[in-house]
Amino acid sequence: MPTKIIFATGNSHKLREVREILQGLPVEIEGLVSYPNIPVIKENGSTFEENALIKAKTVYHHTQLWTIADDSGLEVDPLNGAPGVFSARFAGEGHDYAANNKKLLKLIRDIPDGKRTARFRCAAAIVGPDFQKTVEGIVRGRIIRKLRGNNGFGYDPLFMPEGYDITYAEMEEEAKNRISHRAAAFIKVKEELKKILRVQ
């Protein structure tokens, strides 16, 4: 019988992506939609790692089931790593992706192309009985000057990963999922789960 694991997210897109990455393991992965009694989790950590652990530990505490969680965002070098953990609310609470992108472009409009370097970082946490571990995935790239592409979400239309001449938002979902920061982190999660579950 598969081991039940909760992925601490209400985002069906992320849940599907992580299920695909963890395919082949004897696990059944459920999202938070299956656990409506878990209270809203305050992500008040100062790093992605802290936020991922807060989510995973909270859900484990309420369910006593193995839990995985992640937190991710964009770090822009000319902004000293901002927006970082504030990526989703960079333009302020209640603002959308468009407002975040507009603010980012405005802040670095005078930065030359060669210095607009950035990275997407994803920290993932695994929490279980007497066990907790975090891993991370990083994709480096740069911020271009105009939005390009209609796929993805967030800063995807502005982020061009190293070695590519298209943005995340110009990639097909399957292609992006293969190289994304979340994929890099959850490939490491898969290796950890193999050890925990004692599977080859």
C-alpha distance (Angstrom), angle and dihedral (degrees) to the residues before:
residue distance angle dihedral
M1 . . .
P2 3.82 . .
T3 3.79 119.6 .
K4 3.80 110.7 -112.9
I5 3.80 113.3 -125.7
I6 3.79 125.7 -179.3
F7 3.78 119.5 -142.5
A8 3.81 104.0 -153.3
T9 3.78 97.5 -132.3
G10 3.76 137.8 103.7
N11 3.81 90.4 -160.4
S12 3.81 109.3 106.8
H13 3.83 91.5 -164.5
K14 3.83 91.6 57.6
L15 3.81 91.4 43.3
R16 3.81 91.4 54.7
E17 3.82 91.6 46.9
V18 3.81 93.3 50.9
R19 3.82 93.0 45.0
E20 3.81 88.0 55.7
I21 3.82 92.8 50.0
L22 3.83 92.6 48.2
Q23 3.80 94.0 47.0
G24 3.78 113.6 134.9
L25 3.80 95.7 38.7
P26 3.82 118.5 111.1
V27 3.82 91.4 -114.4
E28 3.77 138.5 115.9
I29 3.81 110.6 -146.2
E30 3.79 119.9 -155.1
G31 3.79 129.3 -176.9
L32 3.80 128.2 -138.3
V33 3.81 91.1 -93.4
S34 3.83 85.6 80.3
Y35 3.82 90.8 55.8
P36 3.82 107.1 50.7
N37 3.83 93.1 162.6
I38 3.80 93.7 67.7
P39 3.82 106.4 103.6
V40 3.81 123.0 -120.6
I41 3.80 106.8 -80.0
K42 3.81 117.7 -129.9
E43 3.80 108.5 -139.3
N44 3.79 97.2 -155.6
G45 3.80 100.0 146.2
S46 3.79 121.5 125.2
T47 3.83 93.7 -132.9
F48 3.80 136.8 40.2
E49 3.81 88.4 -113.7
E50 3.82 92.6 55.3
N51 3.81 92.1 48.7
A52 3.81 92.9 48.4
L53 3.82 89.8 51.2
I54 3.82 92.6 46.9
K55 3.81 89.8 54.9
A56 3.80 96.0 43.9
K57 3.82 94.8 45.0
T58 3.81 93.0 47.2
V59 3.79 93.4 51.5
Y60 3.81 92.8 43.8
H61 3.82 89.9 50.0
H62 3.82 90.9 54.8
T63 3.82 98.2 41.3
Q64 3.83 107.9 23.1
L65 3.81 86.2 -138.9
W66 3.81 125.6 125.0
T67 3.79 106.7 -89.0
I68 3.79 134.7 -164.0
A69 3.80 124.1 -168.5
D70 3.77 139.0 169.3
D71 3.77 142.0 -161.3
S72 3.75 124.3 -167.2
G73 3.75 144.4 167.0
L74 3.77 149.3 147.7
E75 3.81 124.9 -71.9
V76 3.81 114.9 -164.5
D77 3.80 116.1 -161.6
P78 3.85 98.2 -148.1
L79 3.83 86.9 53.8
N80 3.82 92.9 51.1
G81 3.80 92.1 -108.9
A82 3.81 98.1 -42.8
P83 2.98 138.4 172.0
G84 3.84 85.3 34.3
V85 3.80 113.2 138.2
F86 3.81 88.2 3.6
S87 3.83 92.7 59.7
A88 3.81 94.5 116.5
R89 3.81 93.7 48.1
F90 3.81 100.9 31.1
A91 3.81 93.3 129.8
G92 3.81 92.0 43.2
E93 3.80 136.8 -81.7
G94 3.79 113.1 -47.2
H95 3.80 94.6 22.0
D96 3.78 121.8 123.7
Y97 3.80 136.8 -132.2
A98 3.81 91.5 -87.9
A99 3.82 91.6 56.7
N100 3.81 91.4 47.8
N101 3.81 91.7 50.8
K102 3.80 91.9 46.7
K103 3.81 91.5 52.4
L104 3.81 92.1 47.7
L105 3.81 93.2 50.9
K106 3.80 91.3 47.5
L107 3.81 93.7 51.0
I108 3.81 94.6 51.6
R109 3.82 100.5 31.6
D110 3.84 91.7 115.1
I111 3.82 94.8 47.2
P112 3.84 112.1 105.9
D113 3.81 118.0 -117.5
G114 3.81 94.2 -107.4
K115 3.80 92.3 57.2
R116 3.82 100.0 46.5
T117 3.81 92.0 97.4
A118 3.78 120.7 153.5
R119 3.77 143.0 157.9
F120 3.77 137.5 -144.4
R121 3.81 110.2 -135.9
C122 3.80 127.5 -166.9
A123 3.79 123.8 -173.0
A124 3.80 117.2 -165.9
A125 3.80 126.3 -166.7
I126 3.79 131.6 -158.8
V127 3.81 118.2 -161.4
G128 3.80 127.8 -179.6
P129 3.79 140.1 137.5
D130 3.83 105.8 -32.6
F131 3.80 89.3 -18.1
Q132 3.78 136.9 105.2
K133 3.78 130.6 156.5
T134 3.80 137.5 161.6
V135 3.79 130.1 -154.7
E136 3.79 131.3 177.0
G137 3.77 142.6 -149.0
I138 3.80 125.3 -155.5
V139 3.81 131.4 -168.8
R140 3.80 116.5 -171.1
G141 3.77 124.3 -152.0
R142 3.78 142.9 118.8
I143 3.78 141.2 -87.8
I144 3.80 114.0 -112.1
R145 3.82 124.4 -151.0
K146 3.82 101.7 -113.3
L147 3.80 135.3 34.5
R148 3.81 112.4 -95.8
G149 3.80 128.1 -176.1
N150 3.79 136.6 18.7
N151 3.80 102.3 -126.0
G152 3.78 128.6 89.7
F153 3.79 123.3 20.2
G154 3.79 142.4 -108.6
Y155 3.79 114.4 24.1
D156 3.83 93.5 -9.9
P157 3.86 94.5 111.3
L158 3.83 90.6 57.4
F159 3.81 101.0 40.5
M160 3.80 119.7 88.5
P161 3.81 111.5 -175.1
E162 3.80 119.9 -137.0
G163 3.79 112.8 -86.8
Y164 3.82 93.9 24.3
D165 3.80 133.4 93.8
I166 3.80 93.5 -157.4
T167 3.79 131.2 70.1
Y168 3.80 127.0 -115.2
A169 3.82 86.2 -104.0
E170 3.82 92.0 56.6
M171 3.81 92.3 54.3
E172 3.77 124.2 91.5
E173 3.81 110.0 -108.2
E174 3.80 92.9 -112.2
A175 3.83 92.5 51.8
K176 3.80 93.0 47.2
N177 3.81 91.4 47.9
R178 3.80 90.0 56.3
I179 3.82 94.2 57.2
S180 3.80 103.3 25.8
H181 3.80 126.5 120.9
R182 3.82 88.9 -117.0
A183 3.81 90.9 52.9
A184 3.82 90.1 49.6
A185 3.81 91.1 51.6
F186 3.81 96.5 44.5
I187 3.80 93.7 47.2
K188 3.83 83.6 62.7
V189 3.83 89.6 46.2
K190 3.81 88.1 54.2
E191 3.81 90.8 54.3
E192 3.82 90.8 50.1
L193 3.81 91.8 48.5
K194 3.80 90.1 51.2
K195 3.82 88.7 58.2
I196 3.81 92.5 45.4
L197 3.81 92.9 47.9
R198 3.81 92.2 38.7
V199 3.79 94.1 -128.1
Q200 3.80 126.7 144.7
